[in-house]
Amino acid sequence: MAVLLDGNRIASEIRSELVLEVAELVKKGVRPGLAAILVGDDPASKVYVASKTKTCEALGIYSETHHLSAFTTASELLELIARLNDSEEIDGILVQMPLPPQINADEILQAVSPQKDVDGFHPENVGRLALKQPRFIPCTPAGIMELLKRSGIAVSEKRAVVLGRSRIVGLPLSLLLLHANATVTICHSRTPALADICRQADLLVAAIGKPAFVTEELIKPGAVVIDVGINRLSDRQQVMKFFADDDRRLDGFDKRGFTLIGDVDPRGVAAASAYTPVPGGVGPLTIAMLMKNTVLSAQRRIKDKYSLLAST
Ligand code: NDP
């Protein structure tokens, strides 16, 4: 029977640890601070930012949200980032993606100070990660590694297959798995014989944004399956296809008009040894790791402060 890897439980464990770390920092005179920048009115982005702010509050982390209009110019945004880079109260800056088309996302991500880049997207931090000298690890891949560790799943010497090579998930996760001594294959939209490669995986990670793409035939019996995908299903017939026996899910669908499904067909995981559900698997860990990176940044700030005092 496949074991369900409960991301909610692990995220809550991490948050409890962070509450203590924040209290420790506050005692030393530093409250960790996170600034979120939201440009435009994308509804999903608003939900993500609100949820990050709420988690900050629950942990005692100071947070501020800068909600800018969809017509904001790149120079206005750069000006705000420069101010936050210099702010004593802010340890982490996150720029919620996507940005409106008039703004070049790469230019913006490069403007965030690498010392406050808690998303780990700045080229300097990407380079450091590649060289196994990470400053900030992108939150979703960091959350997956934490979930594996805390679930007692060893990665070393395993054959890992990562579906997806995005900068925020597939690529950094592949590096982390490689550094943890897995033998890693990265698959993408141009990979031939993808199913054959997946079937060799001891650890199969799906991060492609294609609902229920990974079917039972792609999963080696006994594999660990990590489903990063978050896709909306709003067609009742589709929902019935995947969740006919799941009353709670069907109730939720009837209330909200949609349900979430990952990149893995939930009917296909029975042969796996362990798997992450959607929702409640990888998702909750992403925000928990953002908080962890913010606390880490504040801890570095205090260390710098003390070493500066010691040297004067
Ligand atoms: P992107 O769209 O940035 O990248 C998708 C990747 O999947 C690309 O590398 C693409 O290949 C590859 N791909 C697309 N179609 C196929 C296919 N048919 N076969 C093989 N590879 C394919 O997505 P993200 O990485 O940002 O997100 C992936 C999923 O994870 C989404 O559902 C997203 O919502 C979810 N997500 C969840 C998070 C969480 O907290 N749980 C956080 C971030 C994302 P190519 O490079 O060739 O185009």
Boltz pocket constraint, residues with backbone or C-beta under 6 A from the ligand:
constraints:
  - pocket:
      binder: B
      contacts: [[A, 140], [A, 163], [A, 164], [A, 165], [A, 166], [A, 167], [A, 168], [A, 169], [A, 170], [A, 187], [A, 188], [A, 189], [A, 190], [A, 191], [A, 194], [A, 206], [A, 207], [A, 208], [A, 209], [A, 210], [A, 227], [A, 228], [A, 229], [A, 230], [A, 231], [A, 282], [A, 283], [A, 284], [A, 286]]
      max_distance: 6.0
